[in-house]
Amino acid sequence: MSAVKPEIQSVHFPAFRGSLPSLAEKTVVITGTTSGTGNIAARTSLELGAKVLLLNRASSRSQASLEQLTSDFPHASLHAVECDLQSFASVRKAIQDVHSLCPEGINVLANNAGVMALPDEATEDGFDVQIQTNHLSHFLLTKGLMPLLEKAAETSGEARIVNHSSVARMSPSKKLKPEYFEKRGGNLGGNGASMFFGGARWKRYNQSKLANCAFTAALHHKLTASGSKVKALVAHPGLANTNLQTTSVEQGGMGRLFTSWFMKMSQSMEDGAMGLLSCMFLPEAQSGEFYGPGKGTFATKGKATMFPLEPFYNNEQTRELLWSKSCEAIGESFDI
Ligand SMILES: NC(=O)c1ccc[n+]([C@@H]2O[C@H](COP(=O)([O-])OP(=O)(O)OC[C@H]3O[C@@H](n4cnc5c(N)ncnc54)[C@H](OP(=O)(O)O)[C@@H]3O)[C@@H](O)[C@H]2O)c1
């Protein structure tokens, strides 16, 4: 395990952290906070005074991370909500729980959780495990929490939906393919694990991370057209030293030796969380913006900077494809 995750020091995070505003009176909902960027986002939100809801699947990891945060922030308004993104039933239950816990509304929803290069397996709903975890369940969650986001936007002047993408959005084709969003889990190309030569595990991950961007673009257009004060933004962490690659190695999606070497080129998980935190909290961040360590394929580390949504997913055809296939998958319309 430690062979995969090297020791990497933060370079930019301490100064960046000092630039974030107080979050007193703000309510923040984050998926996937047991480790990595979601854990940093939760910790930072608590330090800044927010009420924080942690949406995680039940596990010893979620229990341990909850205990650690509770011990580090004994006076915080901290709430754990069970939410397994591999199950639409679990997401629907989580939506109900968040409504009960947050009658005041939600200022920020961070759709952060993700998995990478997992085997070609179906969820209980029949979709690919990566596509449902990384995109479809976040689409359903966002729909269910939209009334709370609108409520906070009315009282605070704005609210934010933040999706977490990757440089993987750009490969191999930059084209969203409808079949990945259909009930074809377990039948979507097999278990090829080649990151650079079109392995099917990576194609499914690429599609899920392209979907995060297309979802942001579609949300941005719909929210703007409706006159909503809810903003939609997207971030990427570059190559960050989290548990993502560790899990991929355990699941056969990456080689241990290669990953140990590759992760020496990563940035710390705190530096990797700067794009996500910029979208969540920077006062100047606007709807339709992308934050990360640059916009090219090699933008793997550095300060988070802003760049616009990119044309290969921010176009009418892709936005419409994303929306219609996602609604079909969750079996509900999502009207804005
Ligand atoms: N690290 C990188 O280099 C990198 C690069 C590009 C993009 N990203 C993106 O960054 C985001 C955060 O990942 P990370 O790097 O911080 O990895 P991480 O340390 O592995 O964190 C991922 C989080 O997602 C949660 N998660 C996974 N499956 C879930 C499910 N079914 N239901 C609920 N939660 C689930 C994990 O919880 P469990 O403990 O339950 O598994 C964990 O809390 C992901 O969207 C990822 O695609 C990361």
The ligand as a MOL file (V3000), in Angstrom:
LIG
                    3D

  0  0  0     0  0            999 V3000
M  V30 BEGIN CTAB
M  V30 COUNTS 48 52 0 0 0
M  V30 BEGIN ATOM
M  V30 1 N -6.4220 11.5880 -7.1710 0
M  V30 2 C -6.2850 11.9410 -8.4350 0
M  V30 3 O -5.1670 11.9730 -8.9700 0
M  V30 4 C -7.4960 12.3310 -9.2200 0
M  V30 5 C -7.3000 12.7230 -10.5430 0
M  V30 6 C -8.3860 13.1330 -11.2830 0
M  V30 7 C -9.6570 13.1490 -10.7110 0
M  V30 8 N -9.8350 12.7340 -9.4290 0 CHG=1
M  V30 9 C -11.1950 12.7530 -8.8880 0
M  V30 10 O -11.1950 13.2650 -7.5760 0
M  V30 11 C -12.3520 12.7630 -6.8910 0
M  V30 12 C -11.9570 12.3550 -5.4750 0
M  V30 13 O -11.1100 11.2440 -5.5420 0
M  V30 14 P -9.7800 11.1240 -4.6690 0
M  V30 15 O -8.6580 11.2830 -5.5870 0
M  V30 16 O -9.8810 11.9600 -3.4760 0 CHG=-1
M  V30 17 O -9.8430 9.5560 -4.2920 0
M  V30 18 P -10.1300 8.7910 -2.9290 0
M  V30 19 O -9.1560 9.1750 -1.8800 0
M  V30 20 O -10.1930 7.3540 -3.3170 0
M  V30 21 O -11.5670 9.2960 -2.5070 0
M  V30 22 C -12.7190 8.8720 -3.2030 0
M  V30 23 C -13.9200 8.9810 -2.3020 0
M  V30 24 O -15.0710 8.5060 -3.0430 0
M  V30 25 C -15.7610 7.6140 -2.2020 0
M  V30 26 N -16.5770 6.6270 -2.9150 0
M  V30 27 C -16.1720 5.6870 -3.7940 0
M  V30 28 N -17.2100 4.9030 -4.1360 0
M  V30 29 C -18.3040 5.3620 -3.4500 0
M  V30 30 C -19.6620 4.9610 -3.3650 0
M  V30 31 N -20.1350 3.9190 -4.0410 0
M  V30 32 N -20.4920 5.6600 -2.5640 0
M  V30 33 C -20.0310 6.7130 -1.8360 0
M  V30 34 N -18.7520 7.1420 -1.8680 0
M  V30 35 C -17.8910 6.4460 -2.6650 0
M  V30 36 C -14.6640 6.9220 -1.4120 0
M  V30 37 O -15.2300 6.2920 -0.2920 0
M  V30 38 P -14.8940 4.7600 0.1350 0
M  V30 39 O -13.9170 4.8710 1.2480 0
M  V30 40 O -16.2340 4.2200 0.5770 0
M  V30 41 O -14.3610 4.0450 -1.0650 0
M  V30 42 C -13.7970 8.1110 -1.0710 0
M  V30 43 O -14.3170 8.7820 0.0570 0
M  V30 44 C -12.9120 11.6320 -7.7530 0
M  V30 45 O -14.0760 12.0550 -8.4240 0
M  V30 46 C -11.8030 11.3750 -8.7590 0
M  V30 47 O -12.2910 10.8940 -9.9950 0
M  V30 48 C -8.7690 12.3300 -8.6680 0
M  V30 END ATOM
M  V30 BEGIN BOND
M  V30 1 1 1 2
M  V30 2 2 2 3
M  V30 3 1 2 4
M  V30 4 1 4 5
M  V30 5 2 4 48
M  V30 6 2 5 6
M  V30 7 1 6 7
M  V30 8 2 7 8
M  V30 9 1 8 9
M  V30 10 1 8 48
M  V30 11 1 9 10
M  V30 12 1 9 46
M  V30 13 1 10 11
M  V30 14 1 11 12
M  V30 15 1 11 44
M  V30 16 1 12 13
M  V30 17 1 13 14
M  V30 18 2 14 15
M  V30 19 1 14 16
M  V30 20 1 14 17
M  V30 21 1 17 18
M  V30 22 2 18 19
M  V30 23 1 18 20
M  V30 24 1 18 21
M  V30 25 1 21 22
M  V30 26 1 22 23
M  V30 27 1 23 24
M  V30 28 1 23 42
M  V30 29 1 24 25
M  V30 30 1 25 26
M  V30 31 1 25 36
M  V30 32 1 26 27
M  V30 33 1 26 35
M  V30 34 2 27 28
M  V30 35 1 28 29
M  V30 36 1 29 30
M  V30 37 2 29 35
M  V30 38 1 30 31
M  V30 39 2 30 32
M  V30 40 1 32 33
M  V30 41 2 33 34
M  V30 42 1 34 35
M  V30 43 1 36 37
M  V30 44 1 36 42
M  V30 45 1 37 38
M  V30 46 2 38 39
M  V30 47 1 38 40
M  V30 48 1 38 41
M  V30 49 1 42 43
M  V30 50 1 44 45
M  V30 51 1 44 46
M  V30 52 1 46 47
M  V30 END BOND
M  V30 END CTAB
M  END
